[in-house]
Amino acid sequence: MNQLSNNVRLIGHAGMNPEIKATTNGTKYAKFALATHEVYKDKAGDRKVETVWHNLILWGKEANIAEKLIQKGTKIAIEGKISNRTYTSTTGLKKFLSQVVVSDLMLVSRAA
């Protein structure tokens, strides 16, 4: 049951091209947003689509895959864990960041 704690699986579309960077020690990472969609009918019977945006961060091998294969609109499946952290912005404001740290990535289809 321990393996089920803090485990996220999502299928969606990349909302932007990955932003590729490296840490000071040279470890590559990629950041981008993933859009997932929920389709349902409201009380009046009208079809509704709700989009949820997820911030992703990929390290090492997954970052290399993202750099080569993912662009805005690419449909992917990911697995990872949720990470929450706080930091102080350059303007002195305390900020809260929630993101999915991706451990596995699968390309479902290329962007159109």
Secondary structure, 3 states (H helix, E strand, C coil): CHHHCCCEEEEEEECCCCEEEECCCCCEEEEEEEEEEEEEECCCCCEEEEEEEEEEEEEHHHHHHHHHHCCCCCEEEEEEEEEEEEEECCCCCEEEEEEEEEEEEEEEECCC
